[in-house]
Amino acid sequence: MALYSVPVLILKEGTQRTAGRDALRANIMAARALAEVLKTSLGPRGLDKMLVDSFGDITVTNDGATIVKEMEVQHPAAKLLVEVAKAQDAEVGDGTTSAVVFAGALLEKAEELLEQNIHPTTIIEGYTKAMKEAIRILEEIAIKVDPMDRGMMRKIVDTAIASKYIGKGAIGEKLANMAIDAALTVAEKRPDGTYNFKIDDVKIEKKKGGSTADTQLVYGIVLDKEVVHPGMPKRVENAKIALIDAPLEVEKPEITAKININSPDLIKSFLDEESKLLKEMVDKIAGTGANVVICQKGIDEVAQHFLAKKGILAVRRVKRSDMEKLEKATGGKIVSSIRDLKPEDLGYAELVEERRVGNDKMVFIEGCKNPKAVTILVRGANDMVLDEVERSLKDALNVLRNIMRVPKILPGGGAPEVELALRLREFAAKIGGKEQLAIEAFATALEEIPMILAETAGQDPLEVLMKLRQLHSEGKISAGIDVINGKVVEDMTKINVVEPLIVKTNIIKSATEAATTILKIDDIISATPLKKEEKEKGRGAGVGPGGKFGGF
C-alpha cells in the first residue's frame, strides 16, 4: 500500500493545469471579456479607445483589428479571438469588431447551455448547422448589383466609414470619392466579366502637416525621396522613366583583392578608369532617351555628376514595392542590368517633379497615360489623425474590392441578423433534439448585434429588437436601425445603408469557428513563465527561450 501513496508527477514543477468545466468557463470568460471591450466601438455611434503602449505611444481608434492588435492580450483563449479579428481584417478588411462581438455572444449563449448540462459537442454540432444555414439564407436574401456603378460604390463606402473619425461631413465625402476614383482607375476586367482590384496598387503615403482636407489623389506615384544631386533638374515634363534595379556604382570584386601602386600616375589611371565605367553607364541610359532615372540601389557621386550634366533627374534607394507600383503606373519595365536597357523599357509620365510637402521634399510622378497604380497623399495635423485616415481609406478600399469580388449586397443596420434569427428559429424547430437549443442560442447571439447598435444610438435595445422582430415577421427583410437618427427603418437600402455579402458571411464563419474551437478545449496546461535569469542563460547557451528543449 505504501507504494501507491507516492504521488506521480508527470508535469514540470510549477506547471498549472485546469481541467473540465473549469477550463471551459475560464476560456469563455476571457473571450467574453475581450468582446465586452469591443462592444461599445460597434457601429456609427461607436466610441473610440485610447491605447497606450509600453513606449508611451498613443493610438486612438474604434477599428476592431487595431484595438486587439495594440492591446497585447495575454490569455490564450482571448488570443484566439484576436486571431479571428486579424483573419477577418486580412480576408475582407472590414467587420472585425462585429466578428469578435458575435464570437463573444456565441460563447455567452453556449455557457447558458452548458449550465443545462448540454455537452459541448452537441453545442458545436448545433452551431455548425446554424452557420451553414445562415450562410445559405444570406445568399438567398442578398441583392445582386453592378460592381462598377459609382452610386452603389458610394453607398457601400459611406456605410463602411460611417463609424470612423473622418466618416462624416465634407472630408468624409472627399475621401470616399478619392477611394472610389482610385479603385476605378486601377481595377482590371477579367475575361469572365468580374473585376480584379488589388489594394496594393493604391499607395497610401502619409505626410504630417496641413489638414485632412489637403489630402490628394495622384494619378501616378509619390516617392518620399529627394532628387539625388543639386545640379539635376527638379522638374521634367514628358518624362521617359528608366526603372533600374541595379547600382549605378563600380562593382566591387567578389574575392578579396589587393592593388599595389608605386606611382601617382597609377592612382590617376585607376580613378579615371572608374569614372570611365560610370560615364559609360550614364551614356547607355541617356542613349535610350531616358530623362528620369529611378534606381532601387545606390548611385555613385561621380555617376550623379554625369547624370546632372546630361540633364537627367535621378532618385535612388527606392523601395521594391514602390518600383513595382511605378512599373504599373508608368508602363515601364524594371531592368536588372543597365546593359539590357532598351527604349521600349522606359515608362512615361507627363510630369516628374520634386515638391516640398510640409518640411520634406517628395518626388511626384504624375499624369501617367493609363495608371494601374495610384497614390493617395494623406495630410493631417498629427500622427494619430494620419493613422486614422489611413485606416478609414483602407476600409473603404477593402469594401470596394469585396464588392468587385462578389457583387452582392445586404441591407445594413442589423437587418440581416434579425432576419437570420427569425429563420434560424424556424429551422431549429425542424431539427429538434438538443441541437435545436444550440441553433436557437445561435439565433439569439445574432440579435446581439442590432441590440448593441440600438444601445449606442441611445435607444432601448429590447424595445428596438421587438419592433424589428415584428417587421421581419411581416416579411420586411430590410428593416433595421437607422443609428444616426436613432429610429427603426423599414428599408435600410432606401437610406443607403448597405454592406457587401462577403463581409457578413465571413463574420459568421470566423466567429463560429472561433467559438467552436474554444468550446472543444477541456484542459489547459500552462508551463511556468521563465525567470529573467533563465532566459538570459538560455540565450547565452545559444538555445531557444525554453532552454535546451524549448518551451511553451
N, C-alpha and C positions, 0 to 999 in steps of 0.2 A: 504493500500500500504506500510505503514511503516513497517508492519510485515515482508514483503518479502525482505526488504533491509538489514536485518540482515544476515551476511554470516554464512553458515552452515559448521562447521568444523568436519570432520569425522576422520581426521588423527591427530596424536600427533604433537604438535608444533615442527618445525624443520625438519619434515619428508619431503624428496624430492620426487617429482613424475614427471616422464617423460612419456608421452603417445604418442600413434600413431606412425607415421613415424619417429618422432624424436627419440623415444625409439629404434626403429629398426635400424636406422642409427648409433646411439651411440654404440649399441651392435656389429653391423657389423664392425664398425671402430676399436673397441677394439680387436675383434677376428683377424681381418686382421693385426693389429699392431703386435700381437704375432706371426702370421705366417711369417711376414716380418723378424722378429728377427731370426727365424729358417731357412729361405730360404738359406742363404749363407753357412749353415752347411750340405747341402744335397749333397750326392754323394762322390766318392773317392777323388775328389779335393775340397771337402767342407772345410771351415775354422773352427777353434775352437773358443769357447767362454771362456772368463775368468770370473768366477763368484765369487764374494767376499761376504760372508755372514756377518751378524751383529757382529760375533765374530772375523772377520778378516780372517777366514779360506778360502783358495783359492781352487777352483775347475776349472781345465782346461779340457774341453771335447767338442766333437761335437755330443755327444749322445743326441738325442732329448728329451727322457724321463728325463734324468738327468738335462738338461738345464731348462726345465719347472718346475721341482720339486724344483730346487735351486733358481729360480727367485723370489719366493714369490709373485706371481701375486695377485693383489687386485680386479681388475674389475670382476664382476660376470660372464659376457659373456666370457671373456678371460679364466676364471676358467673352463668353460665348455670344452674349447679346451685342457686345462691342463688335465682334466679328460679323454679326448679322448686319449692323449698320454699315460697316466697311464694304461688305459684299454688295449690299443694296446700292451704295454710292458708286462702286466700281461698275456694276452691271447697268444701272439705269440713271444714276446720278441724281435721283430725287426720291422722296418718300422715306428717308432714313428715320425721321422721328416717328412716323406712323408705324414703321416696321417694328421698332423697339417697343413702342407703347402697346401695339397689338400682341406682341410676344408676351409682354408682362401681363396683359389681360387674360390671355390663354392660360398662363400658369396660375393666375389667381383663381380662375374658374376650376382648373384642374385640382387645386388644393381643396376646394369645397367638395369635389367628388371623392378625393382620397379620404376625407373625413367620413364619407358614407361607406367606407370600406370597398370602394371600387378599385380594382387592380390597375396599376399604371399601364399595363399592356392593353387593357380594354380601352382606356382613355386615348392612348396613342392610335389604336385602330380607328376609333371614332373620329379623332381629329384628322387623320389621313383621308378617310372617306369624305369628311366635310370639306376638306381642302380641294379635293378633286371635283366635287360637285360645285363648289363656289367658283372655281375657275371656268367650269362649263357654263354656269349661269352668266358669268361676266362676259364670256364670248358671245352669248346669246343676246344680251341686252346692249352690247357695245354698238356705237354708231360709226359706220364707215365714212371716212372723209377724204378729201383731196389733200395730200400732204404738202403740196406746193401752193395752196390757197393762202394768201397773205393774211386775210381776215381771220381764218381759222388759227393760223400760227400765232397771231396777236392774242387771241383769246387764251390759248394754251400757255404762252409765256406770261401773260398777266396773272393767271392763276398760280403759276409756279413761283413768281417773285413777289406775290401779294404779301407774304409774311415777312419779307426782307425789309431791312432798314431803308433801302432806296426804292422799294417797290411802289411807292405812291407818288403822285404829283408829276410835274414836268420831267424831272430827272428819270423817274421810273419809265416814263413813256419814251424818252430819248434812248435809254439803254435797251429797252425792249426792241425798238426799231433797229438799233445797231446790231443786236444779236440776230435778228431776222435777216437783215441785209447781208451779214457775214455768212450765215447758213446758206442763203440762196446763191451767194457768189461761189462758194466752194463745193456745194453739193454736185454730185455727178450722177447722171442717169444710168442705171444698169440695163442690160438687154431685156430683162423681164418686166421693165416698166417701173420698178421701185427705184428709190434714190439712195445713194451711198454718201453719208456725211460723216467725215472723221473730225472729231472735236480738236484733235491735234493740229489740224490745218488752220485753226483760228488761234493766233498767238495773242496772249494777253500780257502786255508789257505795262508794269506799274511804275509811276514816277511821282514822288512826293512833291506837293506844291500845287498852287491853283485850287480850283474847286472841282467837285464831281461833274459840274456842267461843262467843264473844259475837256472831258473825255471825248476822244475822236476815233473814228474808224478809218484806217488807212488801207487803201486797196493795193497792198504790197506788204513789205516787211519793214519794221523799225528795229534797228540794232542799237543796243546800249553800248556803243563804241564810238571812238573818235577817229577822224582821218589821221593816219599814222605820221604824216610829215607836214610841217607848216608850209612848205613850198607847193604843196599839191592844191589843185582847185577844190573849193568847198561846195561847188555846185556844178553838176554835169547834166545837161539836157540831152535827150535822145541817147540814153546810156546803153552801151553794149557791155554786158557784165560777164567777166570771166570768174567762174566759181572754181577755186583751186584747193584741193585737199593735199597740198604738198608744201614744204617750206621753201620760201624764196631765200635760201641761205646756202652756203657751201657745205656740202655734206662732210661730216667727219668720218675718217676711216673706221671700219668696224674693228680692225685689230689695233692694238697699241703700237704707235709708230713714233720714231724719233727722227728729227731732221737736224743734221749737223751743218751749221752755216759758218763759213770762215771769212766772208766779206760782206760789206754793207750792200753791194750790188745784188747779192743773192736774196737778201731780205726784200729789196725793192721788187725784184722779179717775182718773188713768191707772192707779194701783195698785189702786184699787177695782174698776175695770173688769176688770183681770187676775184679781182674787180672785173676781169675779162669774162669769167664764167657767169658772174652776176649780170653783167651787161648783156650777155647772150640770152640769158633767161628773159630779161626785160624786153629785148628786141623781139624775141619769139612771141611774147604776149602782145606787144604793140603791133606786130606784123599781122595778127589775126583781126585787127581793127578794134580791139577792146580799149575802152577808155575808163573802165572801172574794174578794179580787182578786189574780190572778196576772198580772203585767204583763211583757211581753217588753222594753219600753223603760223610760224613766225615769219617776219620779213626783215632781212638784214638791213642795217643802216645804209650801206652802200647801195643796195637794191632800191631802198626808199628814195635815195637821191636820184638814181636813174629814172625811176617811175615819175618823180616830180618833174624832171626835165622834159619827159615825154608828155606831161600834162595829164597823167593818169591818176585818178583818185583811188586810194587803196585803204582797205580796212583789214586788220589782222586778228588772229586768235578768236575767230567767230565759232560759236558752239556748233556741234554737228547737227543738232536738231534745227538750228536756225539755217544752216546750209541747206538742209533738206527742204525746209519751207521756202527758201529762196529759189530752189530748183523748180518747185511747183508754181511759185508766183511769177517768176520771170520767164519760165520756159527754157531756161538754160540747162546745162548738164555739168554735174560735178566731175572734174577731171583730177585724177590722182597723179598725173605726171605732166609737167609743162610741155614736154616733147609731143605729147598726144593732143595738145590743144588745137582745135580747128575753128574756123569762123562760125560753123554751124552749131558749135557747142555753147556759143555765147547767149546769155539771156538778154531780155530787153526791158527797159523801163523808161517812161517819159522823163523822169527826174530822179536823180540821186543827189541828196543834199544833206550837209551837216547843219543841224539846227540846235540852238540852245533850248533845252527844256528844263525849267527850274534852274538848278545850279550846275547841271551837267550838259554835256554835248551828246547828241544822238544822231545817227545816220538814218535818214528816211529814204526808202527805195519805193517809190510810188508811181502810179499811172501805168501799171502793167496791163498788157493787152487783154489777157483772159486769166486773171489771177486765180489760181486754185489754192492759194493760201493768203490770208489777210491778217492784219494786226489791229487789235483794239488797244489804244494807248490810254490807260486809266490814270486820271489825275485825282488827287484828294489831299485834304489838309494834313492827314497823319496816316500812319501805317494801319491803324485799326479800320479806318474808313476804306483805304485801298484794299485791304484783305476782304472786307465785307462786300465791296463792289465786285471783286474778282469772284467770290463765291456765288453771288447773285447771277453774274454773267454765265458762270459755268452751269448753274442750274437751268438757266434759260436755254443755253446751247444743248444741254442734255435732253431737255423735253422736246426740242426741235428734232434732235437725232432720233429720239424714241418714236415720234410720230411719223418719221420717214421710214423707220424700220417696220413698224406695224401701224398702218394708217387707220387706227380705230380709236375713238374717244369714249369717255364715260362722263356723265354729269358729276360735278364735284359736290362739296358741302355735305358730305356724309350720306348722300343719296344711294350710292351702290351698296354701302354697308347695311343700311336699313332694309333694302330690297333683298340682299343676300340672307339676312337674318330671318326675314319673313319666309323665304322659300326653303331655307335650310330646316326650319321647324317643321314644315310640311314633309320634307324629305326624311327627317328623323322619325316621324310617325310611321313611315313606310318600313324603315329599317327595324324598329322595335328592339327589345332586349336592352342590356346595359349600355350598348353602344349609342342607343338613342339619347341617353343622358349626356354623353360626351359631345354628340353633334349639337344638341341644344345648348350646351355650355359654349361651344364654338360660336354659335349664333349670338349668344349674349355677349361674348367677348368682342364680336364685331361692332356691336352697338356702343361699345365704349368710345369709339372714335367720334360719332356725332354728339355724344354726351359731353366730351371734352370740348368740342367746338362750341357747343351751346354755353358751356361754363365760361370759356374765355371771352365769349361775346356778352357776358353778363346776364344770361338767360337762366331760367330754372331748367336744369338738364332733364329731369323726369317729365316735366310738362311738354318740353320740346319733343322728347322721344315718343311720348304718347300720341302727339299730334302727327308726327312723321309716320308712325305705325298705321294710324288711321288712313292717312293719304295714300300710303303704299298698298294697303289692303283694298283701297278703291281703284287700284290699277295705275296710280300716278307714280311711275317708275323714277322719274327725275326729280321728285320732291326732296328738298334738302334745306340746309340752313344758310341764309344769307348772313354770314358772320359780321360783315361790315355794318349792315343796318340792323342787325340783331332781330331777325324775324324769319319765320318759316316760309319758303317759296315753293310753289307747286311745280315749277320747271326751272332747274338751275341753268339749263342751256340758254334760256332767254336772258339771263343776267350775265351770260358769258363766263360762267364758272365751269370749266371743263378740264379734264386731265387725261393723259394717254392711258389706254388699256394696259399696256405692257408694265407701267409703273404699279398699277393696282394688283395685277396678277403676281408680280414679283414680291410685293409686300406680303401677300398671303402665303406664298410659297416659303419665303425665307423665314418669316415669323413662325410658321407652323413647324418647319424643320428644326428651328432653334428650341422651341418649346418641347417637341418630342425628344430631342437629344437630351435635354435636362431631365425630363421625366424618366428616361431609361436608366439614369445613374442611381445606384442604391448603395454605393460605397465610396467614401472619399479617403484616400490615404495620402497624407501630405508629409513630405520629409521636413526635417528641421532646417530652417534657413541657415546657411553657412555663416559662421562668425567672420568678422573682418580679418582676423589673423589667418584663418584657414584659407580665405580667398587669396590673400597675398602669397601665402605659402604655395598654393596651387598654381598661381601664375608664375612664381619663381621656378617651380619644377617643370614648367612648360606643359602643363596639362589643363584640362577643361575646368570650368567653375566648380564641378563636383569632385575635385581631387582626382585620384587615379582612375576611377571608373565613371567619372562624370556625375551628374546628379539630376534632380527633378527640375 
